[in-house]
Amino acid sequence: MLTGAGFVLEANYEAVAKYVDPFSKGILGILVAYLYRLVTFRAEPASRPD
């Protein structure tokens, strides 16, 4: 089933890419922003009760 869908979509690659490309770039941007947050995040030390 997936192979057949691949053959159909390959024949219309330009049409499919026109719609998928903006979403894939958006997801890539979100992933890069999340990875940046992971790298630069500094946890605050836990406060100890006195």
LUMNUDREN-664443 format. One record per residue: residue number from 1; residue in one letter; x, y, z of N, C-alpha, C in turn. Coordinates in Angstrom, 3 decimals, padded with zeros to 6 digits, always signed. Atoms other than C-alpha are relative to their C-alpha. Layout:
// residues N
<pt tilo="NUM" mimi="a" n_xx="X" n_yy="Y" n_zz="Z" ca_xx="X" ca_yy="Y" ca_zz="Z" c_xx="X" c_yy="Y" c_zz="Z"/>
...
This chain:
// residues 50
<pt tilo="1" mimi="m" n_xx="+000.826" n_yy="-001.193" n_zz="+000.000" ca_xx="+000.000" ca_yy="+000.000" ca_zz="+000.000" c_xx="+000.866" c_yy="+001.252" c_zz="+000.000"/>
<pt tilo="2" mimi="l" n_xx="-000.870" n_yy="-001.172" n_zz="-000.033" ca_xx="+002.742" ca_yy="+002.477" ca_zz="+000.916" c_xx="+000.828" c_yy="+000.121" c_zz="-001.271"/>
<pt tilo="3" mimi="t" n_xx="-000.756" n_yy="-000.029" n_zz="+001.253" ca_xx="+004.706" ca_yy="+001.511" ca_zz="-002.177" c_xx="-000.835" c_yy="+000.602" c_zz="-001.110"/>
<pt tilo="4" mimi="g" n_xx="+000.892" n_yy="-000.557" n_zz="+001.017" ca_xx="+001.736" ca_yy="+002.277" ca_zz="-004.376" c_xx="-000.213" c_yy="+001.490" c_zz="+000.187"/>
<pt tilo="5" mimi="a" n_xx="+000.153" n_yy="-001.435" n_zz="-000.272" ca_xx="+001.218" ca_yy="+005.630" ca_zz="-002.670" c_xx="+001.272" c_yy="+000.750" c_zz="-000.389"/>
<pt tilo="6" mimi="g" n_xx="-001.264" n_yy="-000.628" n_zz="+000.384" ca_xx="+004.908" ca_yy="+006.380" ca_zz="-003.211" c_xx="+000.097" c_yy="+000.205" c_zz="-001.497"/>
<pt tilo="7" mimi="f" n_xx="-000.033" n_yy="-000.145" n_zz="+001.454" ca_xx="+004.615" ca_yy="+005.743" ca_zz="-006.939" c_xx="-000.948" c_yy="+001.094" c_zz="-000.470"/>
<pt tilo="8" mimi="v" n_xx="+000.969" n_yy="-001.028" n_zz="+000.397" ca_xx="+001.527" ca_yy="+007.956" ca_zz="-007.215" c_xx="+000.515" c_yy="+001.386" c_zz="+000.366"/>
<pt tilo="9" mimi="l" n_xx="-000.486" n_yy="-001.308" n_zz="-000.437" ca_xx="+003.070" ca_yy="+010.784" ca_zz="-005.197" c_xx="+001.259" c_yy="+000.409" c_zz="-000.743"/>
<pt tilo="10" mimi="e" n_xx="-001.220" n_yy="-000.330" n_zz="+000.743" ca_xx="+006.374" ca_yy="+010.569" ca_zz="-007.056" c_xx="-000.341" c_yy="+000.610" c_zz="-001.354"/>
<pt tilo="11" mimi="a" n_xx="+000.411" n_yy="-000.532" n_zz="+001.296" ca_xx="+004.576" ca_yy="+011.219" ca_zz="-010.309" c_xx="-000.465" c_yy="+001.447" c_zz="+000.127"/>
<pt tilo="12" mimi="n" n_xx="+000.486" n_yy="-001.361" n_zz="-000.235" ca_xx="+003.128" ca_yy="+014.412" ca_zz="-008.785" c_xx="+000.854" c_yy="+000.717" c_zz="+001.051"/>
<pt tilo="13" mimi="y" n_xx="-000.883" n_yy="-000.513" n_zz="-001.044" ca_xx="+006.178" ca_yy="+015.427" ca_zz="-006.730" c_xx="-000.095" c_yy="+001.521" c_zz="+000.138"/>
<pt tilo="14" mimi="e" n_xx="+000.034" n_yy="-001.464" n_zz="-000.057" ca_xx="+006.043" ca_yy="+019.129" ca_zz="-007.637" c_xx="-001.271" c_yy="+000.498" c_zz="+000.683"/>
<pt tilo="15" mimi="a" n_xx="+001.270" n_yy="-000.417" n_zz="-000.600" ca_xx="+002.373" ca_yy="+019.415" ca_zz="-006.670" c_xx="-000.016" c_yy="-000.304" c_zz="+001.495"/>
<pt tilo="16" mimi="v" n_xx="-000.032" n_yy="+000.380" n_zz="-001.408" ca_xx="+002.903" ca_yy="+017.586" ca_zz="-003.375" c_xx="+000.977" c_yy="+000.899" c_zz="+000.757"/>
<pt tilo="17" mimi="a" n_xx="-001.030" n_yy="-000.816" n_zz="-000.648" ca_xx="+006.078" ca_yy="+019.547" ca_zz="-002.550" c_xx="-000.500" c_yy="+001.422" c_zz="+000.241"/>
<pt tilo="18" mimi="k" n_xx="+000.531" n_yy="-001.360" n_zz="-000.147" ca_xx="+004.207" ca_yy="+022.827" ca_zz="-003.037" c_xx="-000.786" c_yy="+000.146" c_zz="+001.307"/>
<pt tilo="19" mimi="y" n_xx="+000.806" n_yy="-000.048" n_zz="-001.216" ca_xx="+001.929" ca_yy="+021.979" ca_zz="-000.096" c_xx="+000.762" c_yy="-000.469" c_zz="+001.237"/>
<pt tilo="20" mimi="v" n_xx="-000.702" n_yy="+000.586" n_zz="-001.140" ca_xx="+004.291" ca_yy="+019.974" ca_zz="+002.123" c_xx="+001.183" c_yy="+000.862" c_zz="+000.440"/>
<pt tilo="21" mimi="d" n_xx="-001.219" n_yy="-000.749" n_zz="-000.295" ca_xx="+007.341" ca_yy="+022.262" ca_zz="+001.929" c_xx="-000.170" c_yy="+001.038" c_zz="+001.110"/>
<pt tilo="22" mimi="p" n_xx="+000.139" n_yy="-000.966" n_zz="-001.104" ca_xx="+006.000" ca_yy="+025.107" ca_zz="+004.143" c_xx="-000.152" c_yy="-000.669" c_zz="+001.366"/>
<pt tilo="23" mimi="f" n_xx="+000.172" n_yy="+000.701" n_zz="-001.273" ca_xx="+004.954" ca_yy="+022.635" ca_zz="+006.844" c_xx="+001.305" c_yy="-000.616" c_zz="+000.476"/>
<pt tilo="24" mimi="s" n_xx="-001.265" n_yy="+000.619" n_zz="-000.393" ca_xx="+008.279" ca_yy="+020.827" ca_zz="+006.793" c_xx="+000.996" c_yy="+001.047" c_zz="+000.481"/>
<pt tilo="25" mimi="k" n_xx="-000.888" n_yy="-001.072" n_zz="-000.463" ca_xx="+010.159" ca_yy="+024.118" ca_zz="+007.128" c_xx="-000.433" c_yy="+000.509" c_zz="+001.366"/>
<pt tilo="26" mimi="g" n_xx="+000.498" n_yy="-000.418" n_zz="-001.313" ca_xx="+007.935" ca_yy="+025.117" ca_zz="+010.037" c_xx="+000.370" c_yy="-000.983" c_zz="+001.087"/>
<pt tilo="27" mimi="i" n_xx="-000.364" n_yy="+001.024" n_zz="-000.975" ca_xx="+008.524" ca_yy="+021.831" ca_zz="+011.819" c_xx="+001.497" c_yy="+000.028" c_zz="+000.267"/>
<pt tilo="28" mimi="l" n_xx="-001.447" n_yy="-000.100" n_zz="-000.178" ca_xx="+012.269" ca_yy="+022.170" ca_zz="+011.228" c_xx="+000.347" c_yy="+001.205" c_zz="+000.869"/>
<pt tilo="29" mimi="g" n_xx="-000.230" n_yy="-001.186" n_zz="-000.829" ca_xx="+012.173" ca_yy="+025.682" ca_zz="+012.718" c_xx="-000.347" c_yy="-000.242" c_zz="+001.457"/>
<pt tilo="30" mimi="i" n_xx="+000.391" n_yy="+000.315" n_zz="-001.380" ca_xx="+010.331" ca_yy="+024.457" ca_zz="+015.798" c_xx="+001.021" c_yy="-000.926" c_zz="+000.640"/>
<pt tilo="31" mimi="l" n_xx="-001.008" n_yy="+000.927" n_zz="-000.513" ca_xx="+012.849" ca_yy="+021.630" ca_zz="+016.204" c_xx="+001.293" c_yy="+000.725" c_zz="+000.344"/>
<pt tilo="32" mimi="v" n_xx="-001.224" n_yy="-000.765" n_zz="-000.259" ca_xx="+015.806" ca_yy="+024.023" ca_zz="+015.950" c_xx="-000.185" c_yy="+000.876" c_zz="+001.232"/>
<pt tilo="33" mimi="a" n_xx="+000.256" n_yy="-000.845" n_zz="-001.173" ca_xx="+014.220" ca_yy="+026.394" ca_zz="+018.487" c_xx="-000.011" c_yy="-000.830" c_zz="+001.276"/>
<pt tilo="34" mimi="y" n_xx="+000.039" n_yy="+000.874" n_zz="-001.176" ca_xx="+013.600" ca_yy="+023.512" ca_zz="+020.899" c_xx="+001.398" c_yy="-000.477" c_zz="+000.374"/>
<pt tilo="35" mimi="l" n_xx="-001.370" n_yy="+000.424" n_zz="-000.280" ca_xx="+017.155" ca_yy="+022.226" ca_zz="+020.548" c_xx="+000.825" c_yy="+001.149" c_zz="+000.576"/>
<pt tilo="36" mimi="y" n_xx="-000.688" n_yy="-001.170" n_zz="-000.548" ca_xx="+018.463" ca_yy="+025.760" ca_zz="+021.173" c_xx="-000.385" c_yy="+000.194" c_zz="+001.463"/>
<pt tilo="37" mimi="r" n_xx="+000.456" n_yy="-000.140" n_zz="-001.383" ca_xx="+016.352" ca_yy="+025.933" ca_zz="+024.328" c_xx="+000.625" c_yy="-001.064" c_zz="+000.891"/>
<pt tilo="38" mimi="l" n_xx="-000.613" n_yy="+001.063" n_zz="-000.783" ca_xx="+017.696" ca_yy="+022.583" ca_zz="+025.511" c_xx="+001.469" c_yy="+000.297" c_zz="+000.301"/>
<pt tilo="39" mimi="v" n_xx="-001.424" n_yy="-000.266" n_zz="-000.165" ca_xx="+021.286" ca_yy="+023.689" ca_zz="+025.002" c_xx="+000.232" c_yy="+001.184" c_zz="+000.926"/>
<pt tilo="40" mimi="t" n_xx="-000.241" n_yy="-001.231" n_zz="-000.751" ca_xx="+020.924" ca_yy="+027.121" ca_zz="+026.605" c_xx="-000.744" c_yy="+000.070" c_zz="+001.322"/>
<pt tilo="41" mimi="f" n_xx="+000.801" n_yy="-000.048" n_zz="-001.216" ca_xx="+018.558" ca_yy="+026.265" ca_zz="+029.469" c_xx="+000.881" c_yy="-000.218" c_zz="+001.226"/>
<pt tilo="42" mimi="r" n_xx="-000.711" n_yy="+000.150" n_zz="-001.268" ca_xx="+019.961" ca_yy="+026.753" ca_zz="+032.949" c_xx="-001.032" c_yy="-000.139" c_zz="+001.106"/>
<pt tilo="43" mimi="a" n_xx="+000.945" n_yy="+000.244" n_zz="-001.084" ca_xx="+018.009" ca_yy="+025.239" ca_zz="+035.761" c_xx="+000.409" c_yy="+000.806" c_zz="+001.236"/>
<pt tilo="44" mimi="e" n_xx="-000.277" n_yy="-000.713" n_zz="-001.239" ca_xx="+017.696" ca_yy="+027.311" ca_zz="+038.896" c_xx="+000.221" c_yy="-001.027" c_zz="+001.112"/>
<pt tilo="45" mimi="p" n_xx="-000.206" n_yy="+000.960" n_zz="-001.096" ca_xx="+019.074" ca_yy="+025.607" ca_zz="+041.982" c_xx="-001.235" c_yy="-000.103" c_zz="+000.862"/>
<pt tilo="46" mimi="a" n_xx="+001.164" n_yy="+000.234" n_zz="-000.845" ca_xx="+016.405" ca_yy="+024.100" ca_zz="+044.155" c_xx="+000.214" c_yy="+000.731" c_zz="+001.324"/>
<pt tilo="47" mimi="s" n_xx="-000.120" n_yy="-000.714" n_zz="-001.270" ca_xx="+015.724" ca_yy="+026.253" ca_zz="+047.181" c_xx="-000.188" c_yy="-000.973" c_zz="+001.156"/>
<pt tilo="48" mimi="r" n_xx="+000.088" n_yy="+000.882" n_zz="-001.176" ca_xx="+016.267" ca_yy="+024.552" ca_zz="+050.508" c_xx="-000.826" c_yy="+000.679" c_zz="+001.065"/>
<pt tilo="49" mimi="p" n_xx="+000.763" n_yy="-000.609" n_zz="-001.104" ca_xx="+013.783" ca_yy="+025.097" ca_zz="+053.280" c_xx="+000.922" c_yy="+000.238" c_zz="+001.197"/>
<pt tilo="50" mimi="d" n_xx="-000.857" n_yy="-000.363" n_zz="-001.141" ca_xx="+015.418" ca_yy="+026.850" ca_zz="+056.207" c_xx="-000.541" c_yy="-000.527" c_zz="+001.294"/>
